[in-house]
Amino acid sequence: MVRKNIYKKNIWDVLRSAVLPIIFTLVVMGMIVFGLQQTEASSKAEGLRILDESVRRAVAKCYAIEGNYPESVEYIEQYYGVHVDRTKYVVHYEIFASNIMPDILVIEL
């Protein structure tokens, strides 16, 4: 009668029971990290777009109400409710004349 040793495992049993779950866990964790990075990049781009649009709308609104474009971004912030987070963004605002649309550039720091 041949007895099988129940304590002896071959290499495939070890791989199935130990290594494969570790590899699977690492792959899932990598996918989660990649997804979070993509979400963060998308969020930053959306914040930049929203700030650019809100500055441009406030400038157009100021022109429609007052008849001339605002002289600075601070004026827009004070009177038209636009908030610029200066720790994240820089707003380049260059005005040529009070009746010509200024150059507006929003840059992420």
HELIX and SHEET records of a PDB file:
HELIX    1   1 ILE A   11  VAL A   14  1                                   4    
HELIX    2   2 LEU A   15  VAL A   19  3                                   5    
HELIX    3   3 LEU A   20  GLU A   66  1                                  47    
HELIX    4   4 VAL A   73  TYR A   80  1                                   8    
SHEET    1   A 2 TYR A  89  GLU A  94  0                                        
SHEET    2   A 2 ASP A 103  GLU A 108 -1                                        
END                                                                             
